[in-house]
Amino acid sequence: MRVSKTQRQHKVAQILEKEEIQSQAELVQKLAEQGVEATQVTVSRDLEELGALKVRRPGGLLVYALPGGGEERPSRESQLRRVLSEWVADIASSANLVVVRTPPGCAHVVASALDRAGLPGVAGTVAGDDTVLVVAAEGVKGAAVAHALERLSAPPA
């Protein structure tokens, strides 16, 4: 069955969190078992956009893993920095809201990274196609959250 990119990437994330996947071909097969059609090229792009990395498990097994779930994985902040520096085009704030602009089709990647990072002062996110709405927590100004996101999205000095 054909599914949207977002739905497919959600399935990919679920598979990677539950199973030890060693190759893209294996991931294509696991998706097919769930009725999701995907090519190796598509899965490769999905893994990149999700920030998946190959990590070594005890015993030496190399498997794909999503950031934020173990010591072998990059820290949530370093993953967020990478995503923001690569995908954020503009940041603006108003009251307790922050609007983050991305290239078309990339907002969900940024929103997911923000949600996983659990930044203090962020209540949650809503992603469209090229825009992420970040809602500041009660008592936190959008400008403060925007400033934090700008610092995180700046390229390393």
BAKENU-469669 format. One record per residue: residue in one letter; x negated, y, z negated of N, C-alpha, C, O in turn. Coordinates in Angstrom, 2 decimals. Layout:
BAKENU-469669
DOVEX,torza,n_px,n_py,n_pz,ca_px,ca_py,ca_pz,c_px,c_py,c_pz,o_px,o_py,o_pz
DOVEX,a,X,Y,Z,X,Y,Z,X,Y,Z,X,Y,Z
...
This chain:
BAKENU-469669
DOVEX,torza,n_px,n_py,n_pz,ca_px,ca_py,ca_pz,c_px,c_py,c_pz,o_px,o_py,o_pz
DOVEX,m,-0.84,-1.17,0.00,0.00,0.00,0.00,-0.89,1.24,0.00,-1.99,1.23,-0.56
DOVEX,r,-0.41,2.27,0.63,-1.13,3.55,0.65,-0.74,4.35,-0.59,0.44,4.43,-0.95
DOVEX,v,-1.73,4.93,-1.23,-1.50,5.78,-2.39,-2.26,7.08,-2.17,-3.12,7.17,-1.30
DOVEX,s,-1.93,8.10,-2.96,-2.64,9.37,-2.85,-4.05,9.22,-3.40,-4.36,8.26,-4.11
DOVEX,k,-4.89,10.17,-3.07,-6.25,10.18,-3.57,-6.26,10.19,-5.10,-7.04,9.47,-5.73
DOVEX,t,-5.42,11.00,-5.69,-5.35,11.10,-7.14,-4.94,9.77,-7.75,-5.53,9.33,-8.74
DOVEX,q,-3.94,9.13,-7.18,-3.49,7.83,-7.69,-4.59,6.78,-7.55,-4.81,5.98,-8.46
DOVEX,r,-5.28,6.80,-6.40,-6.36,5.82,-6.18,-7.48,6.05,-7.18,-7.99,5.10,-7.77
DOVEX,q,-7.87,7.31,-7.38,-8.95,7.59,-8.31,-8.56,7.23,-9.74,-9.40,6.82,-10.54
DOVEX,h,-7.29,7.39,-10.07,-6.82,6.98,-11.39,-6.98,5.46,-11.54,-7.41,4.98,-12.59
DOVEX,k,-6.64,4.71,-10.49,-6.81,3.25,-10.52,-8.28,2.88,-10.66,-8.63,1.99,-11.42
DOVEX,v,-9.15,3.58,-9.91,-10.58,3.33,-9.99,-11.06,3.53,-11.43,-11.78,2.70,-11.97
DOVEX,a,-10.65,4.64,-12.03,-11.06,4.93,-13.41,-10.57,3.83,-14.36,-11.31,3.40,-15.24
DOVEX,q,-9.34,3.39,-14.19,-8.80,2.33,-15.04,-9.61,1.04,-14.90,-9.93,0.39,-15.89
DOVEX,i,-9.94,0.69,-13.67,-10.72,-0.53,-13.42,-12.09,-0.43,-14.08,-12.53,-1.37,-14.75
DOVEX,l,-12.76,0.71,-13.90,-14.11,0.88,-14.45,-14.11,0.86,-15.97,-15.08,0.43,-16.59
DOVEX,e,-13.02,1.32,-16.58,-12.95,1.33,-18.04,-12.69,-0.07,-18.60,-13.03,-0.34,-19.75
DOVEX,k,-12.08,-0.95,-17.79,-11.71,-2.27,-18.30,-12.65,-3.39,-17.85,-12.77,-4.41,-18.53
DOVEX,e,-13.31,-3.20,-16.70,-14.10,-4.28,-16.12,-15.51,-3.83,-15.80,-15.77,-2.64,-15.61
DOVEX,e,-16.43,-4.79,-15.73,-17.81,-4.49,-15.35,-17.94,-4.70,-13.84,-18.05,-5.83,-13.37
DOVEX,i,-17.92,-3.59,-13.11,-17.97,-3.61,-11.64,-19.41,-3.33,-11.21,-19.98,-2.30,-11.55
DOVEX,q,-19.98,-4.26,-10.45,-21.38,-4.15,-10.05,-21.58,-3.52,-8.68,-22.67,-3.02,-8.39
DOVEX,s,-20.56,-3.53,-7.82,-20.74,-3.01,-6.46,-19.48,-2.32,-5.97,-18.38,-2.53,-6.49
DOVEX,q,-19.66,-1.50,-4.95,-18.52,-0.85,-4.34,-17.61,-1.87,-3.67,-16.38,-1.72,-3.69
DOVEX,a,-18.19,-2.90,-3.07,-17.39,-3.96,-2.43,-16.50,-4.65,-3.46,-15.34,-4.96,-3.18
DOVEX,e,-17.04,-4.89,-4.64,-16.25,-5.51,-5.71,-15.10,-4.60,-6.13,-14.00,-5.07,-6.40
DOVEX,l,-15.36,-3.29,-6.18,-14.32,-2.33,-6.54,-13.23,-2.29,-5.47,-12.05,-2.23,-5.80
DOVEX,v,-13.61,-2.33,-4.18,-12.64,-2.38,-3.09,-11.75,-3.61,-3.26,-10.53,-3.52,-3.08
DOVEX,q,-12.35,-4.75,-3.62,-11.60,-5.99,-3.83,-10.63,-5.87,-5.01,-9.48,-6.30,-4.92
DOVEX,k,-11.09,-5.28,-6.11,-10.23,-5.12,-7.29,-9.04,-4.20,-6.97,-7.93,-4.45,-7.42
DOVEX,l,-9.29,-3.14,-6.19,-8.20,-2.26,-5.78,-7.21,-3.03,-4.91,-5.99,-2.89,-5.08
DOVEX,a,-7.71,-3.83,-3.99,-6.85,-4.62,-3.11,-5.98,-5.58,-3.92,-4.81,-5.79,-3.60
DOVEX,e,-6.55,-6.16,-4.97,-5.79,-7.06,-5.84,-4.62,-6.33,-6.52,-3.63,-6.95,-6.89
DOVEX,q,-4.75,-5.00,-6.67,-3.69,-4.19,-7.25,-2.81,-3.57,-6.17,-1.95,-2.74,-6.45
DOVEX,g,-3.05,-3.99,-4.91,-2.22,-3.51,-3.81,-2.64,-2.16,-3.25,-1.86,-1.53,-2.54
DOVEX,v,-3.84,-1.71,-3.56,-4.31,-0.41,-3.09,-5.33,-0.61,-1.98,-6.36,-1.26,-2.17
DOVEX,e,-5.02,-0.05,-0.80,-5.93,-0.12,0.34,-6.99,0.96,0.20,-6.67,2.12,-0.02
DOVEX,a,-8.27,0.56,0.34,-9.37,1.53,0.30,-10.57,0.92,1.00,-10.81,-0.28,0.93
DOVEX,t,-11.32,1.77,1.69,-12.55,1.32,2.33,-13.72,1.56,1.38,-13.58,2.25,0.38
DOVEX,q,-14.86,0.98,1.71,-16.06,1.18,0.90,-16.47,2.65,0.92,-16.92,3.17,-0.10
DOVEX,v,-16.32,3.32,2.06,-16.66,4.74,2.16,-15.78,5.58,1.23,-16.26,6.48,0.55
DOVEX,t,-14.49,5.27,1.22,-13.55,5.99,0.35,-13.90,5.76,-1.12,-13.90,6.70,-1.91
DOVEX,v,-14.19,4.52,-1.47,-14.54,4.19,-2.85,-15.84,4.90,-3.24,-15.97,5.36,-4.38
DOVEX,s,-16.78,4.98,-2.32,-18.03,5.69,-2.59,-17.77,7.15,-2.92,-18.35,7.69,-3.86
DOVEX,r,-16.90,7.80,-2.16,-16.54,9.20,-2.43,-15.82,9.33,-3.77,-16.09,10.25,-4.55
DOVEX,d,-14.91,8.39,-4.03,-14.18,8.43,-5.30,-15.15,8.32,-6.49,-15.02,9.06,-7.47
DOVEX,l,-16.10,7.41,-6.41,-17.06,7.23,-7.49,-17.87,8.51,-7.71,-18.12,8.90,-8.85
DOVEX,e,-18.27,9.15,-6.63,-19.03,10.41,-6.73,-18.17,11.49,-7.39,-18.63,12.17,-8.30
DOVEX,e,-16.94,11.66,-6.93,-16.07,12.70,-7.46,-15.71,12.46,-8.93,-15.53,13.40,-9.69
DOVEX,l,-15.62,11.20,-9.32,-15.32,10.87,-10.70,-16.56,10.97,-11.60,-16.45,10.90,-12.83
DOVEX,g,-17.74,11.13,-10.98,-18.97,11.22,-11.75,-19.48,9.88,-12.23,-20.27,9.82,-13.17
DOVEX,a,-19.02,8.80,-11.60,-19.44,7.46,-12.01,-20.93,7.25,-11.73,-21.47,7.73,-10.73
DOVEX,l,-21.56,6.54,-12.63,-22.98,6.23,-12.50,-23.19,4.75,-12.72,-22.35,4.08,-13.33
DOVEX,k,-24.32,4.24,-12.22,-24.69,2.86,-12.54,-25.45,2.90,-13.86,-26.41,3.66,-14.01
DOVEX,v,-25.01,2.08,-14.80,-25.68,2.00,-16.10,-26.06,0.55,-16.38,-25.41,-0.38,-15.91
DOVEX,r,-27.12,0.38,-17.16,-27.60,-0.96,-17.51,-26.94,-1.40,-18.81,-27.06,-0.74,-19.84
DOVEX,r,-26.25,-2.51,-18.74,-25.61,-3.10,-19.93,-26.62,-4.01,-20.62,-27.62,-4.40,-20.03
DOVEX,p,-26.34,-4.35,-21.88,-27.21,-5.32,-22.55,-27.34,-6.58,-21.70,-26.34,-7.10,-21.19
DOVEX,g,-28.54,-7.06,-21.56,-28.79,-8.21,-20.70,-29.25,-7.80,-19.31,-29.58,-8.65,-18.49
DOVEX,g,-29.27,-6.50,-19.05,-29.81,-6.01,-17.78,-28.81,-5.83,-16.66,-29.20,-5.38,-15.58
DOVEX,l,-27.55,-6.15,-16.87,-26.54,-6.03,-15.83,-26.28,-4.56,-15.49,-26.01,-3.76,-16.38
DOVEX,l,-26.37,-4.20,-14.19,-26.08,-2.84,-13.73,-24.63,-2.77,-13.29,-24.19,-3.52,-12.42
DOVEX,v,-23.87,-1.86,-13.91,-22.45,-1.71,-13.58,-22.10,-0.22,-13.46,-22.80,0.64,-13.98
DOVEX,y,-21.00,0.05,-12.75,-20.51,1.42,-12.66,-19.81,1.79,-13.96,-19.12,0.98,-14.56
DOVEX,a,-20.01,3.04,-14.38,-19.38,3.53,-15.60,-19.02,4.99,-15.42,-19.70,5.73,-14.71
DOVEX,l,-17.94,5.39,-16.07,-17.53,6.79,-16.07,-18.21,7.51,-17.22,-18.48,6.90,-18.25
DOVEX,p,-18.48,8.79,-17.06,-19.12,9.52,-18.14,-18.23,9.62,-19.38,-17.00,9.61,-19.28
DOVEX,g,-18.88,9.71,-20.53,-18.15,9.94,-21.77,-17.76,8.71,-22.55,-17.02,8.83,-23.52
DOVEX,g,-18.24,7.52,-22.16,-17.79,6.34,-22.87,-18.85,5.53,-23.56,-18.54,4.45,-24.06
DOVEX,g,-20.10,5.98,-23.60,-21.11,5.19,-24.29,-22.46,5.87,-24.28,-22.64,6.89,-23.62
DOVEX,e,-23.41,5.30,-25.03,-24.71,5.93,-25.14,-25.46,5.98,-23.82,-26.23,6.91,-23.59
DOVEX,e,-25.25,5.00,-22.95,-26.01,4.96,-21.70,-25.53,6.02,-20.73,-26.21,6.32,-19.75
DOVEX,r,-24.38,6.57,-20.98,-23.78,7.52,-20.06,-24.20,8.94,-20.41,-24.61,9.21,-21.54
DOVEX,p,-24.10,9.85,-19.43,-24.46,11.23,-19.74,-23.51,11.80,-20.79,-22.37,11.35,-20.91
DOVEX,s,-23.98,12.80,-21.55,-23.12,13.42,-22.54,-21.96,14.09,-21.83,-22.04,14.43,-20.65
DOVEX,r,-20.87,14.28,-22.56,-19.70,14.93,-21.97,-20.06,16.35,-21.52,-19.60,16.81,-20.47
DOVEX,e,-20.88,17.04,-22.31,-21.24,18.41,-21.93,-22.09,18.42,-20.67,-21.88,19.27,-19.81
DOVEX,s,-23.06,17.50,-20.55,-23.89,17.49,-19.34,-23.06,17.12,-18.11,-23.27,17.66,-17.03
DOVEX,q,-22.11,16.21,-18.27,-21.22,15.86,-17.17,-20.36,17.06,-16.80,-20.17,17.35,-15.62
DOVEX,l,-19.82,17.75,-17.80,-19.00,18.93,-17.54,-19.83,20.01,-16.84,-19.36,20.63,-15.89
DOVEX,r,-21.05,20.23,-17.30,-21.93,21.20,-16.65,-22.13,20.86,-15.18,-22.06,21.74,-14.31
DOVEX,r,-22.38,19.59,-14.89,-22.60,19.16,-13.51,-21.36,19.42,-12.65,-21.46,19.97,-11.56
DOVEX,v,-20.21,19.01,-13.16,-18.96,19.19,-12.41,-18.67,20.66,-12.19,-18.34,21.07,-11.07
DOVEX,l,-18.78,21.47,-13.25,-18.48,22.89,-13.12,-19.44,23.59,-12.17,-19.03,24.42,-11.36
DOVEX,s,-20.73,23.26,-12.27,-21.70,23.93,-11.40,-21.51,23.56,-9.93,-21.83,24.34,-9.04
DOVEX,e,-20.99,22.36,-9.68,-20.80,21.92,-8.29,-19.45,22.30,-7.71,-19.35,22.52,-6.50
DOVEX,w,-18.40,22.39,-8.53,-17.04,22.49,-8.00,-16.32,23.80,-8.29,-15.28,24.06,-7.70
DOVEX,v,-16.84,24.63,-9.18,-16.12,25.86,-9.53,-16.55,27.01,-8.64,-17.74,27.32,-8.51
DOVEX,a,-15.56,27.65,-8.02,-15.82,28.79,-7.15,-15.58,30.11,-7.87,-16.28,31.09,-7.60
DOVEX,d,-14.62,30.16,-8.79,-14.28,31.41,-9.46,-13.55,31.10,-10.76,-12.84,30.10,-10.87
DOVEX,i,-13.73,31.98,-11.74,-13.05,31.85,-13.03,-12.47,33.21,-13.40,-13.17,34.22,-13.35
DOVEX,a,-11.19,33.24,-13.77,-10.53,34.48,-14.20,-9.65,34.15,-15.40,-9.19,33.02,-15.55
DOVEX,s,-9.42,35.16,-16.26,-8.60,34.91,-17.44,-7.52,35.97,-17.60,-7.62,37.07,-17.07
DOVEX,s,-6.47,35.59,-18.34,-5.38,36.49,-18.68,-4.72,35.95,-19.94,-4.28,34.80,-19.97
DOVEX,a,-4.67,36.77,-20.97,-4.07,36.37,-22.25,-4.70,35.08,-22.74,-5.90,35.04,-23.01
DOVEX,n,-3.91,33.99,-22.86,-4.46,32.72,-23.35,-4.66,31.72,-22.21,-4.75,30.52,-22.45
DOVEX,l,-4.74,32.22,-20.97,-4.88,31.35,-19.80,-6.18,31.63,-19.06,-6.69,32.75,-19.08
DOVEX,v,-6.69,30.60,-18.41,-7.86,30.74,-17.54,-7.50,30.06,-16.22,-6.99,28.95,-16.20
DOVEX,v,-7.78,30.74,-15.13,-7.56,30.19,-13.80,-8.93,29.87,-13.20,-9.78,30.74,-13.06
DOVEX,v,-9.12,28.60,-12.85,-10.38,28.14,-12.28,-10.11,27.74,-10.83,-9.29,26.87,-10.57
DOVEX,r,-10.80,28.38,-9.90,-10.65,28.08,-8.48,-11.73,27.10,-8.05,-12.88,27.20,-8.47
DOVEX,t,-11.33,26.14,-7.21,-12.24,25.12,-6.68,-12.05,25.03,-5.17,-11.12,25.62,-4.63
DOVEX,p,-12.92,24.30,-4.48,-12.64,24.01,-3.08,-11.34,23.19,-2.97,-10.95,22.53,-3.94
DOVEX,p,-10.67,23.22,-1.82,-9.43,22.45,-1.65,-9.63,20.97,-2.00,-10.62,20.36,-1.61
DOVEX,g,-8.67,20.42,-2.74,-8.69,19.01,-3.09,-9.58,18.64,-4.25,-9.75,17.46,-4.55
DOVEX,c,-10.17,19.62,-4.94,-11.15,19.33,-5.99,-10.70,19.69,-7.39,-11.40,19.39,-8.36
DOVEX,a,-9.55,20.32,-7.52,-9.12,20.79,-8.85,-8.98,19.64,-9.84,-9.31,19.82,-11.01
DOVEX,h,-8.51,18.49,-9.40,-8.31,17.38,-10.34,-9.63,16.89,-10.94,-9.66,16.42,-12.07
DOVEX,v,-10.71,16.99,-10.17,-12.02,16.57,-10.68,-12.44,17.48,-11.83,-12.90,17.01,-12.87
DOVEX,v,-12.28,18.79,-11.63,-12.64,19.77,-12.65,-11.73,19.62,-13.88,-12.21,19.62,-15.01
DOVEX,a,-10.43,19.49,-13.65,-9.50,19.35,-14.77,-9.80,18.09,-15.58,-9.77,18.12,-16.81
DOVEX,s,-10.07,17.00,-14.92,-10.39,15.76,-15.61,-11.65,15.91,-16.45,-11.70,15.45,-17.59
DOVEX,a,-12.67,16.54,-15.89,-13.92,16.76,-16.64,-13.66,17.63,-17.86,-14.20,17.38,-18.94
DOVEX,l,-12.84,18.68,-17.69,-12.50,19.55,-18.83,-11.74,18.77,-19.90,-12.03,18.91,-21.09
DOVEX,d,-10.77,17.97,-19.49,-9.99,17.19,-20.44,-10.88,16.20,-21.20,-10.75,16.05,-22.41
DOVEX,r,-11.77,15.53,-20.48,-12.64,14.54,-21.12,-13.65,15.18,-22.06,-14.04,14.58,-23.07
DOVEX,a,-14.07,16.42,-21.74,-15.08,17.09,-22.56,-14.53,17.48,-23.92,-15.29,17.57,-24.89
DOVEX,g,-13.23,17.73,-24.02,-12.64,18.10,-25.30,-13.22,19.39,-25.87,-13.53,19.46,-27.06
DOVEX,l,-13.37,20.40,-25.01,-13.94,21.67,-25.47,-13.10,22.29,-26.57,-11.87,22.30,-26.49
DOVEX,p,-13.76,22.81,-27.61,-13.00,23.51,-28.64,-12.35,24.75,-28.03,-12.97,25.45,-27.22
DOVEX,g,-11.14,25.02,-28.41,-10.44,26.19,-27.88,-9.62,25.91,-26.64,-8.93,26.81,-26.15
DOVEX,v,-9.68,24.70,-26.11,-8.90,24.34,-24.92,-7.78,23.40,-25.33,-8.02,22.31,-25.84
DOVEX,a,-6.54,23.83,-25.10,-5.39,22.99,-25.42,-5.14,21.95,-24.35,-4.74,20.83,-24.64
DOVEX,g,-5.39,22.32,-23.08,-5.18,21.39,-21.99,-5.33,22.06,-20.64,-5.60,23.26,-20.55
DOVEX,t,-5.14,21.26,-19.59,-5.30,21.74,-18.23,-4.15,21.25,-17.36,-3.50,20.25,-17.67
DOVEX,v,-3.92,21.98,-16.27,-2.98,21.57,-15.24,-3.69,21.81,-13.92,-4.18,22.91,-13.67
DOVEX,a,-3.76,20.78,-13.08,-4.49,20.90,-11.82,-3.55,20.90,-10.63,-2.60,20.12,-10.56
DOVEX,g,-3.82,21.78,-9.70,-3.17,21.78,-8.40,-4.15,21.24,-7.39,-4.95,20.36,-7.70
DOVEX,d,-4.11,21.77,-6.18,-5.03,21.33,-5.13,-6.38,22.00,-5.28,-7.42,21.34,-5.26
DOVEX,d,-6.37,23.33,-5.42,-7.62,24.08,-5.51,-7.65,25.02,-6.71,-8.47,25.94,-6.77
DOVEX,t,-6.77,24.80,-7.66,-6.69,25.66,-8.84,-6.43,24.82,-10.09,-5.60,23.91,-10.09
DOVEX,v,-7.15,25.16,-11.15,-6.93,24.54,-12.45,-6.47,25.64,-13.40,-7.11,26.69,-13.51
DOVEX,l,-5.37,25.40,-14.08,-4.90,26.29,-15.12,-5.36,25.70,-16.45,-4.98,24.59,-16.81
DOVEX,v,-6.18,26.46,-17.16,-6.68,26.04,-18.47,-5.92,26.84,-19.52,-5.92,28.07,-19.49
DOVEX,v,-5.28,26.15,-20.45,-4.52,26.81,-21.51,-5.37,26.81,-22.77,-5.80,25.76,-23.25
DOVEX,a,-5.61,28.01,-23.30,-6.38,28.15,-24.53,-5.53,27.72,-25.72,-4.31,27.87,-25.72
DOVEX,a,-6.19,27.18,-26.72,-5.51,26.76,-27.95,-4.95,27.97,-28.68,-5.36,29.11,-28.44
DOVEX,e,-4.01,27.72,-29.57,-3.40,28.78,-30.37,-4.48,29.62,-31.05,-5.38,29.08,-31.70
DOVEX,g,-4.37,30.93,-30.90,-5.31,31.84,-31.53,-6.61,32.06,-30.77,-7.46,32.83,-31.22
DOVEX,v,-6.79,31.42,-29.64,-8.00,31.57,-28.83,-7.66,32.37,-27.58,-6.66,32.10,-26.92
DOVEX,k,-8.46,33.34,-27.29,-8.21,34.18,-26.10,-8.74,33.49,-24.86,-9.77,32.82,-24.88
DOVEX,g,-8.01,33.67,-23.77,-8.43,33.12,-22.49,-9.80,33.62,-22.08,-10.58,32.88,-21.48
DOVEX,a,-10.10,34.87,-22.40,-11.41,35.45,-22.04,-12.55,34.68,-22.71,-13.61,34.49,-22.11
DOVEX,a,-12.34,34.24,-23.95,-13.39,33.47,-24.64,-13.61,32.12,-23.96,-14.75,31.68,-23.80
DOVEX,v,-12.52,31.47,-23.58,-12.64,30.18,-22.88,-13.29,30.40,-21.51,-14.16,29.63,-21.11
DOVEX,a,-12.87,31.45,-20.80,-13.46,31.75,-19.49,-14.95,31.99,-19.61,-15.73,31.51,-18.78
DOVEX,h,-15.36,32.72,-20.64,-16.79,32.99,-20.85,-17.55,31.68,-21.09,-18.64,31.48,-20.55
DOVEX,a,-16.99,30.80,-21.90,-17.63,29.50,-22.16,-17.75,28.69,-20.87,-18.78,28.07,-20.63
DOVEX,l,-16.70,28.70,-20.05,-16.74,27.96,-18.79,-17.76,28.57,-17.83,-18.45,27.84,-17.11
DOVEX,e,-17.85,29.89,-17.82,-18.85,30.55,-16.96,-20.26,30.16,-17.38,-21.11,29.90,-16.53
DOVEX,r,-20.51,30.12,-18.70,-21.84,29.70,-19.18,-22.13,28.26,-18.76,-23.24,27.95,-18.31
DOVEX,l,-21.14,27.38,-18.90,-21.34,25.98,-18.54,-21.51,25.77,-17.04,-22.18,24.83,-16.61
DOVEX,s,-20.90,26.65,-16.24,-20.97,26.46,-14.78,-22.20,27.11,-14.16,-22.49,26.90,-12.98
DOVEX,a,-22.93,27.91,-14.95,-24.12,28.57,-14.42,-25.20,27.53,-14.12,-25.40,26.61,-14.91
DOVEX,p,-25.90,27.69,-12.99,-26.99,26.75,-12.69,-28.08,26.85,-13.76,-28.30,27.93,-14.32
DOVEX,p,-28.76,25.76,-14.06,-29.82,25.79,-15.07,-30.92,26.77,-14.68,-31.26,26.90,-13.51
DOVEX,a,-31.45,27.45,-15.68,-32.49,28.46,-15.41,-33.84,27.82,-15.20,-34.83,28.51,-14.97
